[in-house]
Amino acid sequence: MKRIVVILWSLIFLISSPCFAQRGGNSWENQGNVPVSPEIHADRTVTFRLFAPDATEVLLVGAPVIAVMGGQPGTMVKDERGLWSITIGPVPPGYYNYGFAEDGGIRSPDPANPNVELRQWGHTSYFIVHDDKPQIFEPRKVPHGTVAIVTYDSKTLNLTRRAYVYTPPGYEETPERRYPVLYLLHGSGLFEGAWVETGQANLILDNLLADGKIRPMVVVMPYGAIAGSDQPQGIENGPAPAATGGRGGRGGNNGFQDDLLNDLKPLIETKFRVLTDREHRAIAGLSAGADQASNIGLGHLDMFCAIGAFSGNGLRNAQLDPAQINAKLQAFMIVCGQNDPAFRSNQQEDQTLTTQNINHDFLPTEGAHIWPVWQYALTQFAPKLFPEVSKAADKSAKN
């Protein structure tokens, strides 16, 4: 009898519990309707699934997966329950973003995939197909650095803003030491967390440090946009006003530059133990951030010793002083995927710099306008930085 009572009470608890109600409630809250997606098989084919019983068409979209499918979106197939699916591949190892376009609507993330890259114009899901050997952005059993989120008030923009800051392994244990600093900028439509949350820059730096390929450094990843310059337009509202409140903004203008140099840089040099001379401060970025890095770096050679431009639009109407650039820069690196729409502009930039005898490295690589290119770029650029860092760090420790 006692056992029957226990069972009855257990049933009452299950029926009344939020978990049970959620599984048996509305279709959009029923966890049983969440499929496995994406499912990466042993042969590197990948299956995508979406539960959408009322949809009449669902497409698998996103430039990387479209390339795998031969250049066209993938038409998903619906079963009798309302589950749409498609299998593509085999897919080469690497990073892929994708989404679902339902009944002609705008691309949406995969609700079954927790890996989401946040973007101002619409978030996107992503997955990674692993290689037989560990890739540079994958975690290894090595010492790991720390990523902090810094919130600050920008007097330049009259906004509260954030930056991600990576400090290398051992930073907390060496209070007497100061480190060089790299300002690492994201691309158009992304946020300050992109290099960490999606690009895995902190893991890349950890691995490069463990392999002895780079010097310990602090890496500052700011928000590269200014409010009002990239507000959603909306098909019902028309173009947004040129200056409105909010968080958005691609921001390649002086507003971001002034915020970086006049607000964020002094804050970093106060809150973190960084070397404050030009020889130990570098700047780099991807896409729109590459243009920002080039413009800010070349315009302030008294502040920066190295510039990295990854998949940017190339130099446009820049007034270059070859002698000064060669004297001031330890490294000037341009990296771009050969399938990137901006590749020709990067080739032209390389030709311009070569013609003017400006020291630089141009690294064309496989890929398009995607994270594997930018991750590779970081692995090539970071080892070029701060060749005299050990002497400066030792001097700072003595002082």
N, C-alpha and C positions, 0 to 999 in steps of 0.2 A: 504493500500500500504506500509506504514511504517513497519507494522508487517511482511509483506512478505520479505522486504529487510533485516530485522533483522534475519529472519529465514535463508535466503540465506547466509548471512555473517556467521552465526553460523555453517552452513553446511560446508562452505569453511574452517573455522577454524578447525573443527573436522577432515576433510579430510587431511589437511596439518599438523596436530599436530602429534608429535612423538608418543603419546599414541595410536592414531588411527592407525598409520602406523605400530606400533609394533604389535598390535592385528591382523592386516590384512596382515602382511608381511610374511617372511619365517617361516616355521613350527617351527624351533628351537627358534624363537623369539616371537612366538605368545602366549601371555599370556592366551589365551583361551584354550591352550593345557596343561596348568598346572592344574592337578587335585588336589583334596583334598587327602593328604597322609602325614602321616598315619591318619586315622579316627578312633578314639577310641570311641566305642559305650557304651551305658549305662550298658550293660551286660559284659563289659570288653573284648569283642572280638575286634579285631583290623583289619581294612582293609587297605591294601597298594595298591597304584596305580602308574602306570608309562605309559606315552604316548610314545610309540616306535613303529610306524606303520611298519617299515621295519625289525624289529627284528623277528627272528624265534623261539627264546626261551628266557625267562626271569625267573631267579630264585631269590627267596627271601632268603638271606643268612645272616649270623651273628650268632655267638655261642648262645647268649641268645634266639633269636627267633627260631633257629633250635632246641634248647632244648624243647621249647613249642610245636614244631611240631613233637616231638617224635624222634629227632635225625637225620632228613634228611632235606635238603633244600626244600623250598616250590616252587612248579611249578606254576607259575602264568598263568592265562587264558586271552587270547586276544579276544576283541570284534571286531565287524565289522569296527569300526572307527580306531582301532590300540591302544586302551587303554587296558593295562594289569592290572589285579587285582587279589588279593587273600585275604581271610579273615582267621585269625587264632584266637585261644583262646577258651574259656576265658583265659585271661592272668593274673597271679597274680600281685598284686601291686609291683612296682619297676621300675628300670632303665633298658632299653633295647637298645642295638645298633644293627644296621642292614644295609644292602645295597642291591643293585640289581646286579646280574651277568647276563650280556646280551650276548647271543650267545657264551658262553664259555669264555668270557673275565673276567678280574679281577673285583672284587667288586667295585662298584661306589656308592657314596652317592645318596640319594633320592633328585632330584632337586626341589621337592615340599616342602621339609622340611627344615626350616631355622636352625634347631638345628643340628649342625655338630661338632663333635669332631675332632680337627686337629691332624693328626698323620703323622709321617715321611714316612711311607710306604703306605699311602693311607687314606684319610679322611673317616670318617664313620658317618652316620646319627644316631640319637638316639631319643627316646621318653620316657616319664614317664607315667606309669599307676598309678593313685593316689589311695590311700587307703581311707577308710571312715574317718579316723582321719588324721590330718596333719602329714607328715613325717618330720624327723629332718632336711632335706635339703631344705624344702620348706620355702618361706618367710612368716614371721609372723609380726604382728604389735608390734614390739619390737624395741629398739634402735639398729641402724645399725652401723657397723664399716666402715672404708674406705679402699679401695684397690688402691694402687699406683703402677705405673710401673716405675721401676728404671733402667736407662741405665748407664752402667759403662764400662770403658776400663780395660780389664783383662791383666795385665802385664805378668801373668803366661802363658796365651795362645796366647797373642798378637792378641786379638779379642775384638770387642765391643759386649757386652752381656747385657742381661736383666734379671731382677727378679721382681716378683710380691711381694708386701709387704702389708699385712693386719695390720691395726692398729685398736684397739678396740673402741667401742663407748666411747666418752668422752676424747679420746686422745688429740684432738685439744684444749679442754677446760681445760686441766690440764698440763700446760707447766712446772710445777715444779716436775712432777712425772716421774719416769723411770719404764720401764716394762720389765719383762722377755721375752725371745725370743725363738721361736721354728723354726728350719729350717726344712721345709717340702718338701720332694723330690718326683718328679713324676716318672713314669715308663718308660720302654724302648719304644723309638719311639714317645713319647709324647713331649710336649713343656712346658715352664715355666708357661703358663696360665692354664694348665690342671686342677689343683686343684680348681681353681676358675670358669673357664668357663664351665667345665663339672662336676667336683666334688662338686661345690657349697660349698667349705670349709668356705667361709666367712659367708654364711647364717647359716651353722652348728654352727660356733663359736658364732654368734650373738644369736642364740637360746639357746645354752648351757649357755652363760653368763646370758641371761634373766632368765633362770631357776635356776641360782645360782649354777651350777654344775662345772664351771671352774673359774679360776682366769683370769683377763684381761691380755692378752699377745699380743706381736707383733709376726706375723708369716711371715717368709721369704720363698718364693717359687722360688728357682733359676732354671736356665736351667741346667739340670743334664747331659748334653752331651758335648762332645768336637768335634770340627770340624774334619772331615776326618774318624771318626771311625764308621760311619753308613751311608756312602754315598750310594745312590741307585746303585745297580749293573746293572740292565737293561739286558734284554735277548739278546740284540744285542751287548752289549759292554763287557760282562763278568764282573768279579770282579773289583770293583773300586780300585784305588790306596790306599795304607794304610794311606796316609796323603795328603789330598787335601783341597782346600779352601771350604768355604760354612758353612752352619749352622748346619748340621746334626751331629749325634753322640750319641750312647747309653752311652758310656763313663763310665765304672766302674773303670777306672784306676786312677792313681795318678794325672793326668792332672786336672780332675774335683776337686779332693780333694784339691789340691794346690790352685786352683782358689777360691774355697769356703773359705778356711781358710786364705789365704794370700791376696786375693783381695776383695771378697764380704763381709766377716765378718768385716774387718776394716771399710769398707764403711758404712755398716749398723750401726756400733757403732758410726760413725761420724754424719750421716745424721738423725738418729732416736734416740729417747730417750729410749735406752734399757740398762738394767743392764748388766755389762760386766764381772761378776764373773761366775765361773763354775756352781754354784748352781742355776743359773737362765738362763741356756742355754741348750736346748734339741734338739734332731735331730730324724727325723722319715721319712719314705718313703714307697712307694708302689712298688711292683714288683722289677724291677732293682734298684729303689730308696731305697727299703728295704735293699738290699745288700749293697748299698753305705752307708746308715745310720748305719748299723751294723759295717761295716769295719771302717768307719771314727770314729764312736762313741767309739767302743772298742779300737781303736788304739790311741784315744786321750781322755782318761778318765780324764785328767787334764783340759779339755775344756768343757765336756758335762756331765750333771747330769742325763739324761734319754735318752733311745733309744726305738724307735718303729719300728718294722719290720712287714709290712703288705704284705702278699702273696709273700714273698721273696723265695729265693732258699735254705735257711738254711745256717748255718755256715759251711764253708768248710776249713779244715786244719787250723783252727784258734787256736792260742796259747792263752789259757785262764788262767787267774789268779783269781780263785774264790774269794779269800780274798779281792783282790783289787777291783774287780767288785762289790762285795757286799758292800764294804765300800764307793764306789764312786757313785753308781747309785741309784737315788731315785726310778726309774722305769725302767724295761726292759720288754717290751711287744711284744709278737708274736701273730699275728692274721692271720688266713687263712681260706678260704672257704673249706668245706669238699669235694666239687666237683672240686677243683682246681688241675691241674696236679702237682703242687708243694706241695700238702698237705702232702704227705709222707715225703718229705724233712723237712717240718716244724715239723712233729711229731718226726722225728729223732733228730732235733735240741732241741726240748723240752726234749727228753730223755737224750741227752748229758748234757744239763744244769742241769737237775734234778740229774743225776748221780754225777755230780761234785759239787752238793749243791750250785748252783748259783741261787740266788733269781730272779725269773721272773714270768710272767703271760703268759700262753698259752691259747688263746681263739679260739677254733675251732667254726666255725659258718656255717650257711647254705649259699649256693651259690658257685660260681666258681671264675674265675679270672676276676671280674667285679667290677664296681664302688660301688654298694650297700655294698659289703664287706668292701671296703676301707673307705667308709663314716661311716659305723658302727665302724670300727677300730678307726677312729678319735674320735668318740663320747666316746669310752672307754679309749683311751690313754690320751686325753687332761685333763680329771679330775684328773689324777694321778700326774700332773705336778705342781711344784712350791708351795709346801705346806707352805713355809715361805715367800711367795711373799709379803704379806701385810706388814710385818715387814721391809723387804728390801725397799719396795716402800716408806714407811713412812720415813725411814732413809735417802733415796735419796732426798726426798722432803725437809727435814730439812737442808741437806748439800747444 
